[in-house]
């Protein structure tokens, strides 16, 4: 019985970690390199058209990448940072670290998945 009470005391003080999703910004536009997809442990990077499929459409012969990009699902991203060094064009930033000139990409990432972007 004492063990159960101790476990309950521990669980009642547990605070979930605040996860800050990553955002794919302008350098990915017309590039759509899927190196980030390959290293993502939770399969949260998709697009440029399909909301699932891990960007496989960009690998299809004749696919036109012009004006298109990949997106990170903010509800699935676990803030592991694996995608950042994998991106060859340095397009991925933690949401709070997105450069001012690319802040509009925060909303684009959320909206791609039909989600409400955070208030700015």
C-alpha distance (Angstrom), angle and dihedral (degrees) to the residues before:
residue distance angle dihedral
X1 . . .
X2 3.79 . .
X3 3.83 90.1 .
X4 3.82 90.8 54.6
X5 3.80 91.4 50.2
X6 3.80 91.7 49.0
X7 3.82 91.0 50.1
X8 3.80 90.2 49.4
X9 3.80 91.5 50.2
X10 3.80 89.5 52.1
X11 3.80 93.9 47.6
X12 3.79 92.9 47.6
X13 3.83 89.6 58.9
X14 3.82 94.8 46.1
X15 3.80 113.4 121.8
X16 3.82 116.8 -164.1
X17 3.78 115.3 -127.1
X18 3.78 115.0 -106.3
X19 3.78 106.8 -118.1
X20 3.79 117.5 -150.7
X21 3.80 109.5 -161.9
X22 3.75 123.3 -137.6
X23 3.80 122.2 -116.1
X24 3.80 128.8 -147.5
X25 3.80 111.1 -138.1
X26 3.83 142.0 -169.5
X27 3.82 100.1 -60.4
X28 3.83 88.3 69.1
X29 3.82 92.5 57.5
X30 3.81 109.0 111.7
X31 3.82 89.5 1.4
X32 3.82 104.7 74.8
X33 3.80 93.2 174.3
X34 3.81 107.9 178.7
X35 3.82 98.5 -152.5
X36 3.81 87.6 108.9
X37 3.80 90.7 54.0
X38 3.80 91.3 54.0
X39 3.82 93.1 57.9
X40 3.81 99.5 40.3
X41 3.82 108.5 112.6
X42 3.82 94.8 -160.5
X43 3.81 102.3 41.5
X44 3.81 95.0 -120.6
X45 3.83 99.4 140.8
X46 3.79 116.2 90.5
X47 3.77 143.7 143.9
X48 2.87 157.2 31.6
X49 3.82 85.5 172.7
X50 3.82 109.2 -11.3
X51 3.80 121.3 64.1
X52 3.80 88.4 -144.4
X53 3.77 133.4 28.9
X54 3.80 97.0 78.2
X55 3.79 96.0 -104.5
X56 3.79 94.2 -58.0
X57 3.81 91.7 143.7
X58 3.82 90.6 70.6
X59 3.80 88.6 62.9
X60 3.81 93.2 56.8
X61 3.82 114.7 108.5
X62 3.78 111.9 -96.0
X63 3.82 95.6 13.0
X64 3.81 109.2 156.3
X65 3.82 109.3 -137.3
X66 3.80 93.4 -177.4
X67 3.80 110.5 133.0
X68 3.80 92.8 -3.8
X69 3.80 132.0 114.1
X70 3.80 143.0 175.5
X71 3.82 123.1 -102.6
X72 3.81 136.5 -149.5
X73 3.79 117.0 -136.4
X74 3.82 103.9 -128.5
X75 3.81 92.1 -156.6
X76 3.81 92.2 57.4
X77 3.83 102.2 34.8
X78 3.81 111.2 106.4
X79 3.81 96.4 -164.7
X80 3.81 92.7 -115.4
X81 3.82 95.2 144.6
X82 3.83 93.7 -138.5
X83 3.81 93.1 125.5
X84 3.81 96.5 54.2
X85 3.82 100.3 71.3
X86 3.82 90.6 37.0
X87 3.81 93.5 60.4
X88 3.82 108.2 97.1
X89 3.82 93.5 -160.2
X90 3.84 97.6 44.8
X91 3.80 92.9 -121.4
X92 3.81 99.4 141.0
X93 3.80 123.8 90.2
X94 3.77 136.5 166.1
X95 3.80 105.0 -101.6
X96 3.81 93.3 -111.4
X97 3.82 90.7 49.9
X98 3.83 100.0 51.2
X99 3.83 107.6 131.8
X100 3.79 113.7 -109.1
X101 3.82 92.8 -114.3
X102 3.84 90.0 59.5
X103 3.84 100.6 40.7
X104 3.83 89.6 115.1
X105 3.81 88.2 68.9
X106 3.80 90.3 68.9
X107 3.81 90.3 67.4
X108 3.82 91.3 41.3
X109 3.82 91.5 56.7
X110 3.81 93.0 49.0
X111 3.80 94.8 42.8
X112 3.82 93.0 50.3
X113 3.81 86.6 66.1
X114 3.82 93.7 42.8
X115 3.80 92.1 -106.8
X116 3.76 130.2 137.8
X117 3.82 110.3 -108.9
X118 3.81 116.5 -125.6
X119 3.79 117.5 -94.3
X120 3.78 110.7 -95.0
